[in-house]
Amino acid sequence: MNIQGTKMYMLQQRLKYIKFKLKNWNKEESGDIIKAKIETEQKLQEVNQINTSEGFNEERQKLINTLQGEWKDHFVQEETFWT
């Protein structure tokens, strides 16, 4: 990174670059937490609807339990993100 200008300008440009890199790193490492939570909610709702319309199924119940666990994990991650 070769920046020319005043010391303040160079600092500003370096901070912008670091911000850009950190945002990309955050997306790659944790993904989009809110999007993942919403997708899990949708899957959970679909499976619950199938379970309601077709009756109880032990395999679907296991899937519901797994999805609920994933949703709780996403919720905790989102809560941590906002604090």
mmCIF file of the N, C-alpha and C atoms, coordinates in Angstrom:
data_MODEL
# 
_entry.id   MODEL 
# 
loop_
_atom_site.group_PDB 
_atom_site.id 
_atom_site.type_symbol 
_atom_site.label_atom_id 
_atom_site.label_alt_id 
_atom_site.label_comp_id 
_atom_site.label_asym_id 
_atom_site.label_entity_id 
_atom_site.label_seq_id 
_atom_site.pdbx_PDB_ins_code 
_atom_site.Cartn_x 
_atom_site.Cartn_y 
_atom_site.Cartn_z 
_atom_site.occupancy 
_atom_site.B_iso_or_equiv 
_atom_site.pdbx_formal_charge 
_atom_site.auth_seq_id 
_atom_site.auth_comp_id 
_atom_site.auth_asym_id 
_atom_site.auth_atom_id 
_atom_site.pdbx_PDB_model_num 
ATOM 1   N N  . MET A 1 1  ? 0.849   -1.174  0.000  1.00 0.00 ? 1  MET A N  1 
ATOM 2   C CA . MET A 1 1  ? 0.000   0.000   0.000  1.00 0.00 ? 1  MET A CA 1 
ATOM 3   C C  . MET A 1 1  ? 0.895   1.237   0.000  1.00 0.00 ? 1  MET A C  1 
ATOM 4   N N  . ASN A 1 2  ? 0.879   1.962   -1.085 1.00 0.00 ? 2  ASN A N  1 
ATOM 5   C CA . ASN A 1 2  ? 1.722   3.141   -1.224 1.00 0.00 ? 2  ASN A CA 1 
ATOM 6   C C  . ASN A 1 2  ? 0.817   4.366   -1.301 1.00 0.00 ? 2  ASN A C  1 
ATOM 7   N N  . ILE A 1 3  ? 0.795   5.123   -0.201 1.00 0.00 ? 3  ILE A N  1 
ATOM 8   C CA . ILE A 1 3  ? -0.074  6.295   -0.100 1.00 0.00 ? 3  ILE A CA 1 
ATOM 9   C C  . ILE A 1 3  ? 0.800   7.528   0.027  1.00 0.00 ? 3  ILE A C  1 
ATOM 10  N N  . GLN A 1 4  ? 0.422   8.567   -0.696 1.00 0.00 ? 4  GLN A N  1 
ATOM 11  C CA . GLN A 1 4  ? 1.153   9.820   -0.581 1.00 0.00 ? 4  GLN A CA 1 
ATOM 12  C C  . GLN A 1 4  ? 0.181   10.913  -0.158 1.00 0.00 ? 4  GLN A C  1 
ATOM 13  N N  . GLY A 1 5  ? 0.697   11.849  0.567  1.00 0.00 ? 5  GLY A N  1 
ATOM 14  C CA . GLY A 1 5  ? -0.105  12.964  1.037  1.00 0.00 ? 5  GLY A CA 1 
ATOM 15  C C  . GLY A 1 5  ? 0.338   13.353  2.431  1.00 0.00 ? 5  GLY A C  1 
ATOM 16  N N  . THR A 1 6  ? -0.486  14.132  3.100  1.00 0.00 ? 6  THR A N  1 
ATOM 17  C CA . THR A 1 6  ? -0.150  14.545  4.459  1.00 0.00 ? 6  THR A CA 1 
ATOM 18  C C  . THR A 1 6  ? -0.227  13.337  5.385  1.00 0.00 ? 6  THR A C  1 
ATOM 19  N N  . LYS A 1 7  ? 0.374   13.459  6.536  1.00 0.00 ? 7  LYS A N  1 
ATOM 20  C CA . LYS A 1 7  ? 0.365   12.370  7.527  1.00 0.00 ? 7  LYS A CA 1 
ATOM 21  C C  . LYS A 1 7  ? -1.075  12.003  7.899  1.00 0.00 ? 7  LYS A C  1 
ATOM 22  N N  . MET A 1 8  ? -1.936  12.989  8.076  1.00 0.00 ? 8  MET A N  1 
ATOM 23  C CA . MET A 1 8  ? -3.322  12.730  8.448  1.00 0.00 ? 8  MET A CA 1 
ATOM 24  C C  . MET A 1 8  ? -4.058  11.992  7.324  1.00 0.00 ? 8  MET A C  1 
ATOM 25  N N  . TYR A 1 9  ? -3.811  12.393  6.079  1.00 0.00 ? 9  TYR A N  1 
ATOM 26  C CA . TYR A 1 9  ? -4.435  11.738  4.934  1.00 0.00 ? 9  TYR A CA 1 
ATOM 27  C C  . TYR A 1 9  ? -3.975  10.284  4.837  1.00 0.00 ? 9  TYR A C  1 
ATOM 28  N N  . MET A 1 10 ? -2.671  10.066  5.025  1.00 0.00 ? 10 MET A N  1 
ATOM 29  C CA . MET A 1 10 ? -2.139  8.705   4.961  1.00 0.00 ? 10 MET A CA 1 
ATOM 30  C C  . MET A 1 10 ? -2.753  7.839   6.061  1.00 0.00 ? 10 MET A C  1 
ATOM 31  N N  . LEU A 1 11 ? -2.905  8.385   7.257  1.00 0.00 ? 11 LEU A N  1 
ATOM 32  C CA . LEU A 1 11 ? -3.530  7.652   8.354  1.00 0.00 ? 11 LEU A CA 1 
ATOM 33  C C  . LEU A 1 11 ? -4.977  7.325   8.013  1.00 0.00 ? 11 LEU A C  1 
ATOM 34  N N  . GLN A 1 12 ? -5.694  8.291   7.477  1.00 0.00 ? 12 GLN A N  1 
ATOM 35  C CA . GLN A 1 12 ? -7.094  8.094   7.101  1.00 0.00 ? 12 GLN A CA 1 
ATOM 36  C C  . GLN A 1 12 ? -7.226  6.976   6.064  1.00 0.00 ? 12 GLN A C  1 
ATOM 37  N N  . GLN A 1 13 ? -6.381  6.966   5.061  1.00 0.00 ? 13 GLN A N  1 
ATOM 38  C CA . GLN A 1 13 ? -6.432  5.949   4.019  1.00 0.00 ? 13 GLN A CA 1 
ATOM 39  C C  . GLN A 1 13 ? -6.083  4.562   4.566  1.00 0.00 ? 13 GLN A C  1 
ATOM 40  N N  . ARG A 1 14 ? -5.122  4.503   5.466  1.00 0.00 ? 14 ARG A N  1 
ATOM 41  C CA . ARG A 1 14 ? -4.765  3.213   6.080  1.00 0.00 ? 14 ARG A CA 1 
ATOM 42  C C  . ARG A 1 14 ? -5.906  2.681   6.933  1.00 0.00 ? 14 ARG A C  1 
ATOM 43  N N  . LEU A 1 15 ? -6.567  3.570   7.663  1.00 0.00 ? 15 LEU A N  1 
ATOM 44  C CA . LEU A 1 15 ? -7.706  3.142   8.476  1.00 0.00 ? 15 LEU A CA 1 
ATOM 45  C C  . LEU A 1 15 ? -8.860  2.649   7.604  1.00 0.00 ? 15 LEU A C  1 
ATOM 46  N N  . LYS A 1 16 ? -9.103  3.316   6.479  1.00 0.00 ? 16 LYS A N  1 
ATOM 47  C CA . LYS A 1 16 ? -10.135 2.857   5.537  1.00 0.00 ? 16 LYS A CA 1 
ATOM 48  C C  . LYS A 1 16 ? -9.804  1.451   5.023  1.00 0.00 ? 16 LYS A C  1 
ATOM 49  N N  . TYR A 1 17 ? -8.534  1.240   4.706  1.00 0.00 ? 17 TYR A N  1 
ATOM 50  C CA . TYR A 1 17 ? -8.094  -0.052  4.197  1.00 0.00 ? 17 TYR A CA 1 
ATOM 51  C C  . TYR A 1 17 ? -8.275  -1.141  5.258  1.00 0.00 ? 17 TYR A C  1 
ATOM 52  N N  . ILE A 1 18 ? -7.905  -0.836  6.492  1.00 0.00 ? 18 ILE A N  1 
ATOM 53  C CA . ILE A 1 18 ? -8.066  -1.793  7.595  1.00 0.00 ? 18 ILE A CA 1 
ATOM 54  C C  . ILE A 1 18 ? -9.541  -2.100  7.816  1.00 0.00 ? 18 ILE A C  1 
ATOM 55  N N  . LYS A 1 19 ? -10.372 -1.079  7.755  1.00 0.00 ? 19 LYS A N  1 
ATOM 56  C CA . LYS A 1 19 ? -11.823 -1.273  7.922  1.00 0.00 ? 19 LYS A CA 1 
ATOM 57  C C  . LYS A 1 19 ? -12.358 -2.214  6.849  1.00 0.00 ? 19 LYS A C  1 
ATOM 58  N N  . PHE A 1 20 ? -11.956 -1.997  5.614  1.00 0.00 ? 20 PHE A N  1 
ATOM 59  C CA . PHE A 1 20 ? -12.379 -2.844  4.502  1.00 0.00 ? 20 PHE A CA 1 
ATOM 60  C C  . PHE A 1 20 ? -11.953 -4.295  4.727  1.00 0.00 ? 20 PHE A C  1 
ATOM 61  N N  . LYS A 1 21 ? -10.711 -4.500  5.123  1.00 0.00 ? 21 LYS A N  1 
ATOM 62  C CA . LYS A 1 21 ? -10.189 -5.842  5.359  1.00 0.00 ? 21 LYS A CA 1 
ATOM 63  C C  . LYS A 1 21 ? -10.906 -6.524  6.528  1.00 0.00 ? 21 LYS A C  1 
ATOM 64  N N  . LEU A 1 22 ? -11.177 -5.774  7.595  1.00 0.00 ? 22 LEU A N  1 
ATOM 65  C CA . LEU A 1 22 ? -11.862 -6.340  8.754  1.00 0.00 ? 22 LEU A CA 1 
ATOM 66  C C  . LEU A 1 22 ? -13.297 -6.734  8.425  1.00 0.00 ? 22 LEU A C  1 
ATOM 67  N N  . LYS A 1 23 ? -13.979 -5.935  7.620  1.00 0.00 ? 23 LYS A N  1 
ATOM 68  C CA . LYS A 1 23 ? -15.346 -6.279  7.213  1.00 0.00 ? 23 LYS A CA 1 
ATOM 69  C C  . LYS A 1 23 ? -15.357 -7.575  6.416  1.00 0.00 ? 23 LYS A C  1 
ATOM 70  N N  . ASN A 1 24 ? -14.431 -7.694  5.476  1.00 0.00 ? 24 ASN A N  1 
ATOM 71  C CA . ASN A 1 24 ? -14.348 -8.926  4.693  1.00 0.00 ? 24 ASN A CA 1 
ATOM 72  C C  . ASN A 1 24 ? -14.021 -10.124 5.570  1.00 0.00 ? 24 ASN A C  1 
ATOM 73  N N  . TRP A 1 25 ? -13.082 -9.962  6.474  1.00 0.00 ? 25 TRP A N  1 
ATOM 74  C CA . TRP A 1 25 ? -12.707 -11.044 7.383  1.00 0.00 ? 25 TRP A CA 1 
ATOM 75  C C  . TRP A 1 25 ? -13.908 -11.457 8.230  1.00 0.00 ? 25 TRP A C  1 
ATOM 76  N N  . ASN A 1 26 ? -14.645 -10.494 8.736  1.00 0.00 ? 26 ASN A N  1 
ATOM 77  C CA . ASN A 1 26 ? -15.806 -10.784 9.570  1.00 0.00 ? 26 ASN A CA 1 
ATOM 78  C C  . ASN A 1 26 ? -16.849 -11.590 8.793  1.00 0.00 ? 26 ASN A C  1 
ATOM 79  N N  . LYS A 1 27 ? -17.114 -11.215 7.552  1.00 0.00 ? 27 LYS A N  1 
ATOM 80  C CA . LYS A 1 27 ? -18.090 -11.936 6.737  1.00 0.00 ? 27 LYS A CA 1 
ATOM 81  C C  . LYS A 1 27 ? -17.631 -13.351 6.440  1.00 0.00 ? 27 LYS A C  1 
ATOM 82  N N  . GLU A 1 28 ? -16.346 -13.516 6.183  1.00 0.00 ? 28 GLU A N  1 
ATOM 83  C CA . GLU A 1 28 ? -15.816 -14.842 5.874  1.00 0.00 ? 28 GLU A CA 1 
ATOM 84  C C  . GLU A 1 28 ? -15.814 -15.742 7.102  1.00 0.00 ? 28 GLU A C  1 
ATOM 85  N N  . GLU A 1 29 ? -15.485 -15.196 8.251  1.00 0.00 ? 29 GLU A N  1 
ATOM 86  C CA . GLU A 1 29 ? -15.380 -16.003 9.463  1.00 0.00 ? 29 GLU A CA 1 
ATOM 87  C C  . GLU A 1 29 ? -16.734 -16.310 10.089 1.00 0.00 ? 29 GLU A C  1 
ATOM 88  N N  . SER A 1 30 ? -17.574 -15.318 10.207 1.00 0.00 ? 30 SER A N  1 
ATOM 89  C CA . SER A 1 30 ? -18.845 -15.535 10.899 1.00 0.00 ? 30 SER A CA 1 
ATOM 90  C C  . SER A 1 30 ? -20.032 -15.527 9.958  1.00 0.00 ? 30 SER A C  1 
ATOM 91  N N  . GLY A 1 31 ? -19.826 -15.126 8.730  1.00 0.00 ? 31 GLY A N  1 
ATOM 92  C CA . GLY A 1 31 ? -20.936 -15.069 7.783  1.00 0.00 ? 31 GLY A CA 1 
ATOM 93  C C  . GLY A 1 31 ? -21.925 -14.001 8.185  1.00 0.00 ? 31 GLY A C  1 
ATOM 94  N N  . ASP A 1 32 ? -23.046 -14.044 7.574  1.00 0.00 ? 32 ASP A N  1 
ATOM 95  C CA . ASP A 1 32 ? -24.098 -13.092 7.888  1.00 0.00 ? 32 ASP A CA 1 
ATOM 96  C C  . ASP A 1 32 ? -25.011 -13.732 8.931  1.00 0.00 ? 32 ASP A C  1 
ATOM 97  N N  . ILE A 1 33 ? -24.801 -13.380 10.177 1.00 0.00 ? 33 ILE A N  1 
ATOM 98  C CA . ILE A 1 33 ? -25.501 -13.991 11.302 1.00 0.00 ? 33 ILE A CA 1 
ATOM 99  C C  . ILE A 1 33 ? -27.010 -13.806 11.185 1.00 0.00 ? 33 ILE A C  1 
ATOM 100 N N  . ILE A 1 34 ? -27.439 -12.627 10.876 1.00 0.00 ? 34 ILE A N  1 
ATOM 101 C CA . ILE A 1 34 ? -28.878 -12.341 10.820 1.00 0.00 ? 34 ILE A CA 1 
ATOM 102 C C  . ILE A 1 34 ? -29.530 -13.133 9.689  1.00 0.00 ? 34 ILE A C  1 
ATOM 103 N N  . LYS A 1 35 ? -28.868 -13.198 8.543  1.00 0.00 ? 35 LYS A N  1 
ATOM 104 C CA . LYS A 1 35 ? -29.399 -13.962 7.418  1.00 0.00 ? 35 LYS A CA 1 
ATOM 105 C C  . LYS A 1 35 ? -29.492 -15.444 7.778  1.00 0.00 ? 35 LYS A C  1 
ATOM 106 N N  . ALA A 1 36 ? -28.467 -15.976 8.425  1.00 0.00 ? 36 ALA A N  1 
ATOM 107 C CA . ALA A 1 36 ? -28.475 -17.385 8.818  1.00 0.00 ? 36 ALA A CA 1 
ATOM 108 C C  . ALA A 1 36 ? -29.604 -17.663 9.813  1.00 0.00 ? 36 ALA A C  1 
ATOM 109 N N  . LYS A 1 37 ? -29.838 -16.731 10.723 1.00 0.00 ? 37 LYS A N  1 
ATOM 110 C CA . LYS A 1 37 ? -30.920 -16.900 11.700 1.00 0.00 ? 37 LYS A CA 1 
ATOM 111 C C  . LYS A 1 37 ? -32.274 -16.922 10.998 1.00 0.00 ? 37 LYS A C  1 
ATOM 112 N N  . ILE A 1 38 ? -32.471 -16.029 10.054 1.00 0.00 ? 38 ILE A N  1 
ATOM 113 C CA . ILE A 1 38 ? -33.741 -15.968 9.320  1.00 0.00 ? 38 ILE A CA 1 
ATOM 114 C C  . ILE A 1 38 ? -33.953 -17.249 8.504  1.00 0.00 ? 38 ILE A C  1 
ATOM 115 N N  . GLU A 1 39 ? -32.895 -17.733 7.849  1.00 0.00 ? 39 GLU A N  1 
ATOM 116 C CA . GLU A 1 39 ? -33.005 -18.965 7.071  1.00 0.00 ? 39 GLU A CA 1 
ATOM 117 C C  . GLU A 1 39 ? -33.364 -20.148 7.979  1.00 0.00 ? 39 GLU A C  1 
ATOM 118 N N  . THR A 1 40 ? -32.758 -20.202 9.150  1.00 0.00 ? 40 THR A N  1 
ATOM 119 C CA . THR A 1 40 ? -33.067 -21.272 10.103 1.00 0.00 ? 40 THR A CA 1 
ATOM 120 C C  . THR A 1 40 ? -34.511 -21.166 10.568 1.00 0.00 ? 40 THR A C  1 
ATOM 121 N N  . GLU A 1 41 ? -34.980 -19.938 10.817 1.00 0.00 ? 41 GLU A N  1 
ATOM 122 C CA . GLU A 1 41 ? -36.381 -19.743 11.216 1.00 0.00 ? 41 GLU A CA 1 
ATOM 123 C C  . GLU A 1 41 ? -37.329 -20.252 10.135 1.00 0.00 ? 41 GLU A C  1 
ATOM 124 N N  . GLN A 1 42 ? -37.006 -19.962 8.878  1.00 0.00 ? 42 GLN A N  1 
ATOM 125 C CA . GLN A 1 42 ? -37.856 -20.403 7.774  1.00 0.00 ? 42 GLN A CA 1 
ATOM 126 C C  . GLN A 1 42 ? -37.891 -21.928 7.671  1.00 0.00 ? 42 GLN A C  1 
ATOM 127 N N  . LYS A 1 43 ? -36.733 -22.573 7.790  1.00 0.00 ? 43 LYS A N  1 
ATOM 128 C CA . LYS A 1 43 ? -36.678 -24.033 7.754  1.00 0.00 ? 43 LYS A CA 1 
ATOM 129 C C  . LYS A 1 43 ? -37.490 -24.630 8.901  1.00 0.00 ? 43 LYS A C  1 
ATOM 130 N N  . LEU A 1 44 ? -37.335 -24.025 10.076 1.00 0.00 ? 44 LEU A N  1 
ATOM 131 C CA . LEU A 1 44 ? -38.052 -24.500 11.256 1.00 0.00 ? 44 LEU A CA 1 
ATOM 132 C C  . LEU A 1 44 ? -39.556 -24.376 11.061 1.00 0.00 ? 44 LEU A C  1 
ATOM 133 N N  . GLN A 1 45 ? -39.977 -23.281 10.496 1.00 0.00 ? 45 GLN A N  1 
ATOM 134 C CA . GLN A 1 45 ? -41.405 -23.063 10.236 1.00 0.00 ? 45 GLN A CA 1 
ATOM 135 C C  . GLN A 1 45 ? -41.934 -24.086 9.223  1.00 0.00 ? 45 GLN A C  1 
ATOM 136 N N  . GLU A 1 46 ? -41.168 -24.348 8.169  1.00 0.00 ? 46 GLU A N  1 
ATOM 137 C CA . GLU A 1 46 ? -41.579 -25.330 7.166  1.00 0.00 ? 46 GLU A CA 1 
ATOM 138 C C  . GLU A 1 46 ? -41.733 -26.723 7.776  1.00 0.00 ? 46 GLU A C  1 
ATOM 139 N N  . VAL A 1 47 ? -40.754 -27.134 8.561  1.00 0.00 ? 47 VAL A N  1 
ATOM 140 C CA . VAL A 1 47 ? -40.806 -28.465 9.172  1.00 0.00 ? 47 VAL A CA 1 
ATOM 141 C C  . VAL A 1 47 ? -41.957 -28.548 10.165 1.00 0.00 ? 47 VAL A C  1 
ATOM 142 N N  . ASN A 1 48 ? -42.191 -27.488 10.911 1.00 0.00 ? 48 ASN A N  1 
ATOM 143 C CA . ASN A 1 48 ? -43.319 -27.477 11.845 1.00 0.00 ? 48 ASN A CA 1 
ATOM 144 C C  . ASN A 1 48 ? -44.650 -27.600 11.105 1.00 0.00 ? 48 ASN A C  1 
ATOM 145 N N  . GLN A 1 49 ? -44.771 -26.923 9.972  1.00 0.00 ? 49 GLN A N  1 
ATOM 146 C CA . GLN A 1 49 ? -46.003 -27.004 9.187  1.00 0.00 ? 49 GLN A CA 1 
ATOM 147 C C  . GLN A 1 49 ? -46.219 -28.422 8.656  1.00 0.00 ? 49 GLN A C  1 
ATOM 148 N N  . ILE A 1 50 ? -45.143 -29.046 8.179  1.00 0.00 ? 50 ILE A N  1 
ATOM 149 C CA . ILE A 1 50 ? -45.252 -30.429 7.705  1.00 0.00 ? 50 ILE A CA 1 
ATOM 150 C C  . ILE A 1 50 ? -45.641 -31.343 8.855  1.00 0.00 ? 50 ILE A C  1 
ATOM 151 N N  . ASN A 1 51 ? -45.021 -31.142 9.997  1.00 0.00 ? 51 ASN A N  1 
ATOM 152 C CA . ASN A 1 51 ? -45.327 -31.962 11.176 1.00 0.00 ? 51 ASN A CA 1 
ATOM 153 C C  . ASN A 1 51 ? -46.791 -31.783 11.583 1.00 0.00 ? 51 ASN A C  1 
ATOM 154 N N  . THR A 1 52 ? -47.325 -30.585 11.458 1.00 0.00 ? 52 THR A N  1 
ATOM 155 C CA . THR A 1 52 ? -48.710 -30.311 11.811 1.00 0.00 ? 52 THR A CA 1 
ATOM 156 C C  . THR A 1 52 ? -49.670 -30.947 10.812 1.00 0.00 ? 52 THR A C  1 
ATOM 157 N N  . SER A 1 53 ? -49.361 -30.810 9.529  1.00 0.00 ? 53 SER A N  1 
ATOM 158 C CA . SER A 1 53 ? -50.286 -31.315 8.502  1.00 0.00 ? 53 SER A CA 1 
ATOM 159 C C  . SER A 1 53 ? -50.225 -32.834 8.342  1.00 0.00 ? 53 SER A C  1 
ATOM 160 N N  . GLU A 1 54 ? -49.035 -33.416 8.484  1.00 0.00 ? 54 GLU A N  1 
ATOM 161 C CA . GLU A 1 54 ? -48.885 -34.851 8.255  1.00 0.00 ? 54 GLU A CA 1 
ATOM 162 C C  . GLU A 1 54 ? -48.847 -35.666 9.546  1.00 0.00 ? 54 GLU A C  1 
ATOM 163 N N  . GLY A 1 55 ? -48.854 -35.001 10.659 1.00 0.00 ? 55 GLY A N  1 
ATOM 164 C CA . GLY A 1 55 ? -48.786 -35.708 11.929 1.00 0.00 ? 55 GLY A CA 1 
ATOM 165 C C  . GLY A 1 55 ? -47.351 -35.830 12.434 1.00 0.00 ? 55 GLY A C  1 
ATOM 166 N N  . PHE A 1 56 ? -47.240 -36.238 13.664 1.00 0.00 ? 56 PHE A N  1 
ATOM 167 C CA . PHE A 1 56 ? -45.940 -36.337 14.329 1.00 0.00 ? 56 PHE A CA 1 
ATOM 168 C C  . PHE A 1 56 ? -45.068 -37.386 13.647 1.00 0.00 ? 56 PHE A C  1 
ATOM 169 N N  . ASN A 1 57 ? -43.801 -37.033 13.515 1.00 0.00 ? 57 ASN A N  1 
ATOM 170 C CA . ASN A 1 57 ? -42.812 -37.941 12.952 1.00 0.00 ? 57 ASN A CA 1 
ATOM 171 C C  . ASN A 1 57 ? -41.538 -37.765 13.768 1.00 0.00 ? 57 ASN A C  1 
ATOM 172 N N  . GLU A 1 58 ? -40.991 -38.865 14.262 1.00 0.00 ? 58 GLU A N  1 
ATOM 173 C CA . GLU A 1 58 ? -39.826 -38.780 15.147 1.00 0.00 ? 58 GLU A CA 1 
ATOM 174 C C  . GLU A 1 58 ? -38.614 -38.169 14.444 1.00 0.00 ? 58 GLU A C  1 
ATOM 175 N N  . GLU A 1 59 ? -38.404 -38.486 13.173 1.00 0.00 ? 59 GLU A N  1 
ATOM 176 C CA . GLU A 1 59 ? -37.269 -37.916 12.434 1.00 0.00 ? 59 GLU A CA 1 
ATOM 177 C C  . GLU A 1 59 ? -37.428 -36.409 12.268 1.00 0.00 ? 59 GLU A C  1 
ATOM 178 N N  . ARG A 1 60 ? -38.657 -35.985 11.946 1.00 0.00 ? 60 ARG A N  1 
ATOM 179 C CA . ARG A 1 60 ? -38.894 -34.542 11.826 1.00 0.00 ? 60 ARG A CA 1 
ATOM 180 C C  . ARG A 1 60 ? -38.715 -33.855 13.168 1.00 0.00 ? 60 ARG A C  1 
ATOM 181 N N  . GLN A 1 61 ? -39.104 -34.521 14.235 1.00 0.00 ? 61 GLN A N  1 
ATOM 182 C CA . GLN A 1 61 ? -38.934 -33.927 15.566 1.00 0.00 ? 61 GLN A CA 1 
ATOM 183 C C  . GLN A 1 61 ? -37.456 -33.740 15.881 1.00 0.00 ? 61 GLN A C  1 
ATOM 184 N N  . LYS A 1 62 ? -36.622 -34.701 15.491 1.00 0.00 ? 62 LYS A N  1 
ATOM 185 C CA . LYS A 1 62 ? -35.174 -34.561 15.678 1.00 0.00 ? 62 LYS A CA 1 
ATOM 186 C C  . LYS A 1 62 ? -34.648 -33.373 14.874 1.00 0.00 ? 62 LYS A C  1 
ATOM 187 N N  . LEU A 1 63 ? -35.163 -33.228 13.647 1.00 0.00 ? 63 LEU A N  1 
ATOM 188 C CA . LEU A 1 63 ? -34.766 -32.090 12.816 1.00 0.00 ? 63 LEU A CA 1 
ATOM 189 C C  . LEU A 1 63 ? -35.206 -30.782 13.457 1.00 0.00 ? 63 LEU A C  1 
ATOM 190 N N  . ILE A 1 64 ? -36.412 -30.762 14.000 1.00 0.00 ? 64 ILE A N  1 
ATOM 191 C CA . ILE A 1 64 ? -36.898 -29.557 14.699 1.00 0.00 ? 64 ILE A CA 1 
ATOM 192 C C  . ILE A 1 64 ? -35.983 -29.217 15.864 1.00 0.00 ? 64 ILE A C  1 
ATOM 193 N N  . ASN A 1 65 ? -35.597 -30.208 16.638 1.00 0.00 ? 65 ASN A N  1 
ATOM 194 C CA . ASN A 1 65 ? -34.702 -29.976 17.779 1.00 0.00 ? 65 ASN A CA 1 
ATOM 195 C C  . ASN A 1 65 ? -33.347 -29.436 17.320 1.00 0.00 ? 65 ASN A C  1 
ATOM 196 N N  . THR A 1 66 ? -32.840 -29.995 16.225 1.00 0.00 ? 66 THR A N  1 
ATOM 197 C CA . THR A 1 66 ? -31.562 -29.524 15.677 1.00 0.00 ? 66 THR A CA 1 
ATOM 198 C C  . THR A 1 66 ? -31.678 -28.076 15.207 1.00 0.00 ? 66 THR A C  1 
ATOM 199 N N  . LEU A 1 67 ? -32.748 -27.772 14.475 1.00 0.00 ? 67 LEU A N  1 
ATOM 200 C CA . LEU A 1 67 ? -32.951 -26.408 13.984 1.00 0.00 ? 67 LEU A CA 1 
ATOM 201 C C  . LEU A 1 67 ? -33.144 -25.420 15.129 1.00 0.00 ? 67 LEU A C  1 
ATOM 202 N N  . GLN A 1 68 ? -33.831 -25.843 16.183 1.00 0.00 ? 68 GLN A N  1 
ATOM 203 C CA . GLN A 1 68 ? -34.002 -24.964 17.343 1.00 0.00 ? 68 GLN A CA 1 
ATOM 204 C C  . GLN A 1 68 ? -32.653 -24.670 17.994 1.00 0.00 ? 68 GLN A C  1 
ATOM 205 N N  . GLY A 1 69 ? -31.788 -25.680 18.050 1.00 0.00 ? 69 GLY A N  1 
ATOM 206 C CA . GLY A 1 69 ? -30.442 -25.465 18.588 1.00 0.00 ? 69 GLY A CA 1 
ATOM 207 C C  . GLY A 1 69 ? -29.642 -24.500 17.738 1.00 0.00 ? 69 GLY A C  1 
ATOM 208 N N  . GLU A 1 70 ? -29.739 -24.668 16.413 1.00 0.00 ? 70 GLU A N  1 
ATOM 209 C CA . GLU A 1 70 ? -29.046 -23.746 15.503 1.00 0.00 ? 70 GLU A CA 1 
ATOM 210 C C  . GLU A 1 70 ? -29.576 -22.323 15.676 1.00 0.00 ? 70 GLU A C  1 
ATOM 211 N N  . TRP A 1 71 ? -30.905 -22.205 15.796 1.00 0.00 ? 71 TRP A N  1 
ATOM 212 C CA . TRP A 1 71 ? -31.505 -20.887 15.950 1.00 0.00 ? 71 TRP A CA 1 
ATOM 213 C C  . TRP A 1 71 ? -31.011 -20.222 17.234 1.00 0.00 ? 71 TRP A C  1 
ATOM 214 N N  . LYS A 1 72 ? -30.945 -20.992 18.313 1.00 0.00 ? 72 LYS A N  1 
ATOM 215 C CA . LYS A 1 72 ? -30.445 -20.432 19.583 1.00 0.00 ? 72 LYS A CA 1 
ATOM 216 C C  . LYS A 1 72 ? -28.999 -19.969 19.435 1.00 0.00 ? 72 LYS A C  1 
ATOM 217 N N  . ASP A 1 73 ? -28.184 -20.758 18.733 1.00 0.00 ? 73 ASP A N  1 
ATOM 218 C CA . ASP A 1 73 ? -26.791 -20.363 18.504 1.00 0.00 ? 73 ASP A CA 1 
ATOM 219 C C  . ASP A 1 73 ? -26.710 -19.052 17.716 1.00 0.00 ? 73 ASP A C  1 
ATOM 220 N N  . HIS A 1 74 ? -27.514 -18.952 16.659 1.00 0.00 ? 74 HIS A N  1 
ATOM 221 C CA . HIS A 1 74 ? -27.539 -17.718 15.872 1.00 0.00 ? 74 HIS A CA 1 
ATOM 222 C C  . HIS A 1 74 ? -28.023 -16.539 16.720 1.00 0.00 ? 74 HIS A C  1 
ATOM 223 N N  . PHE A 1 75 ? -29.011 -16.787 17.567 1.00 0.00 ? 75 PHE A N  1 
ATOM 224 C CA . PHE A 1 75 ? -29.537 -15.728 18.429 1.00 0.00 ? 75 PHE A CA 1 
ATOM 225 C C  . PHE A 1 75 ? -28.452 -15.212 19.363 1.00 0.00 ? 75 PHE A C  1 
ATOM 226 N N  . VAL A 1 76 ? -27.703 -16.122 19.965 1.00 0.00 ? 76 VAL A N  1 
ATOM 227 C CA . VAL A 1 76 ? -26.623 -15.721 20.877 1.00 0.00 ? 76 VAL A CA 1 
ATOM 228 C C  . VAL A 1 76 ? -25.548 -14.950 20.121 1.00 0.00 ? 76 VAL A C  1 
ATOM 229 N N  . GLN A 1 77 ? -25.203 -15.420 18.905 1.00 0.00 ? 77 GLN A N  1 
ATOM 230 C CA . GLN A 1 77 ? -24.211 -14.708 18.100 1.00 0.00 ? 77 GLN A CA 1 
ATOM 231 C C  . GLN A 1 77 ? -24.687 -13.299 17.751 1.00 0.00 ? 77 GLN A C  1 
ATOM 232 N N  . GLU A 1 78 ? -25.959 -13.195 17.388 1.00 0.00 ? 78 GLU A N  1 
ATOM 233 C CA . GLU A 1 78 ? -26.514 -11.875 17.048 1.00 0.00 ? 78 GLU A CA 1 
ATOM 234 C C  . GLU A 1 78 ? -26.524 -10.967 18.270 1.00 0.00 ? 78 GLU A C  1 
ATOM 235 N N  . GLU A 1 79 ? -26.908 -11.517 19.397 1.00 0.00 ? 79 GLU A N  1 
ATOM 236 C CA . GLU A 1 79 ? -26.946 -10.728 20.633 1.00 0.00 ? 79 GLU A CA 1 
ATOM 237 C C  . GLU A 1 79 ? -25.544 -10.237 20.986 1.00 0.00 ? 79 GLU A C  1 
ATOM 238 N N  . THR A 1 80 ? -24.559 -11.111 20.843 1.00 0.00 ? 80 THR A N  1 
ATOM 239 C CA . THR A 1 80 ? -23.177 -10.732 21.119 1.00 0.00 ? 80 THR A CA 1 
ATOM 240 C C  . THR A 1 80 ? -22.697 -9.666  20.140 1.00 0.00 ? 80 THR A C  1 
ATOM 241 N N  . PHE A 1 81 ? -23.102 -9.793  18.880 1.00 0.00 ? 81 PHE A N  1 
ATOM 242 C CA . PHE A 1 81 ? -22.724 -8.820  17.859 1.00 0.00 ? 81 PHE A CA 1 
ATOM 243 C C  . PHE A 1 81 ? -23.204 -7.421  18.220 1.00 0.00 ? 81 PHE A C  1 
ATOM 244 N N  . TRP A 1 82 ? -24.442 -7.316  18.735 1.00 0.00 ? 82 TRP A N  1 
ATOM 245 C CA . TRP A 1 82 ? -25.024 -6.006  19.012 1.00 0.00 ? 82 TRP A CA 1 
ATOM 246 C C  . TRP A 1 82 ? -24.580 -5.423  20.348 1.00 0.00 ? 82 TRP A C  1 
ATOM 247 N N  . THR A 1 83 ? -23.929 -6.218  21.191 1.00 0.00 ? 83 THR A N  1 
ATOM 248 C CA . THR A 1 83 ? -23.490 -5.657  22.485 1.00 0.00 ? 83 THR A CA 1 
ATOM 249 C C  . THR A 1 83 ? -22.053 -5.247  22.460 1.00 0.00 ? 83 THR A C  1 
# 
